[in-house]
Amino acid sequence: MHIFFYGTLMRGFWLRHCSNIESFLRFSGRGSVQGVLYDLGSYPGMIAGQGTVAGELYEMLQIELLLPQIDAIEGCYPNSPTESTYLRRRVCVRRSGEIGVSAWTYIFNGTLGNANRILSGDYAAHVNYSRVDSRTFLR
């Protein structure tokens, strides 16, 4: 079973460092999914649509312990979707030279308001990944 991260749970980001999920994940590579990515301030949100969102694919270890932790981080309440900031959904992750891999990811379930679309579909590039910013990254 796999999970796809496209925002602040990717490697190098502060939220990933402080979330204590590292021991439950095995990196499988970079990939992309179909969707549209928005900058929501200090994190991104992906919605369904015609576009490509880049991110990281992970094999999940101890799924029964990991998914509830990530649901809590993402404000995802499987038994109460109307109260959820993000909804956990299955997506097909495309990787170069491979057939798509089925994975969980989180789809934004809120109001976009004046959020700007991230045209590149790549949140790390959008926030200038190489820059040190203690609010977003760990370096």
N, C-alpha and C positions, 0 to 999 in steps of 0.2 A: 504494500500500500504506500502511495506517495502523497506528498503535499507540495504545492507550488507557492512560493513567496515572491511578491513583486514590490514590496515596500520596506518598511522599517524592521521587518523580521529577517531581511537578508543579511548575509555576513557583513561585518563592519559597522553596522548601525547600532546605536546605543540601546534601543529596545531589545534587540537580539541578545546583547550582552547581559542585560539585567533580567531577562526573562527565565533563565535557568532551564532552557529547553535543549541546549546543545547536546547533552548526552542521549537524547531521544531521536537524534537525526543523523543520517548518513548522506552526505552530499552526493548527488547523482549527476550534476552538471547544470549548465545554463539552458534555458529554453524559452519558449514563448507560447502565449495563448491568444485566442481571439477575444477582443474586448476593447474598451475605451478607458483610458486612464486620466484621472483628474488630480490636481494638486489641491488638497483640502487643508493646507496650512502646514502643519508639522508632520503630515503623513499623506499618502495617496489613497485614492479609492478607485476601484475598477468597476465598471458597469458593463452589461452586455452591449454589444454593438460591433460595427464593422471597423476593425482596427487590430493592431497587434500590440500586446503588452509583454515586455521582456521581464525575466526574473530567474529564479533559481529553483531547481527541482531537488527534492530530498526524499529518500526512503525513510519512512517512519518506523522507529523501533518502539516497542511498548505503546502501541496505539491507544490502548485503553487509558493510559496515564497522560499521554501527550495531547490528544484532541481536547479533553476538557480544559487543559491549561491554555491552549491556543484559543479556544472558544471564549474563555474569560478575557484574554488579552484583547481580542477583537470585538468584544461586546456582542457576541453571538449567543443567543438563547434558543436552542433548537426547539424547545417546546413553546416558545413565544416569539415567533418571527416578527410580529409587528413591533415588538419592543427592541429588536436587534439592530445594532448599528451596521453589522455585516452579517451576511448569510453564508453559511458554508455550502459550497456546491462542487460537483464533479466537473472537471474540465479535461480537455485533451491537450496535453503539453507537447508541442512540437520541438524536436531536437534535430540538429543537422544529421542527415544520413540515417535516421531511425524512423520507425513507425511511431505514431503518437503514443504517449504514455498517459493513462488515466490517473488523475490526481485530484485531491481536494484543494480548493482555494477559497478565498473569501471575497464575496461580491458586495460592494457598498449598497446599503439599504436605506440611506438617508436622502436628504434634499441637497442637491448640488449648489443651489443658490448662485453665487457669483464665482464659483470655482473655475479655474482655468484648466482647459484640457492640456495634457502633456502630449504634444504632438508626436514626439519620438516614441512614446510608449515605454520609455525606460526611466524609471524613477531615479535610479542611482546617477545616471548621466544628467538628469534634470537638475538635481541638487548639487552637481559638481562633486562627485564621489571623492575625488582626490583632496578636496579641501577639508581641513580639520574644523569641525564645528561641534563643540561639546554638547549642544542640545540635540544633535541628530546622530553623530557618529562616535565611534570609539576607535581611537588610533593609538 
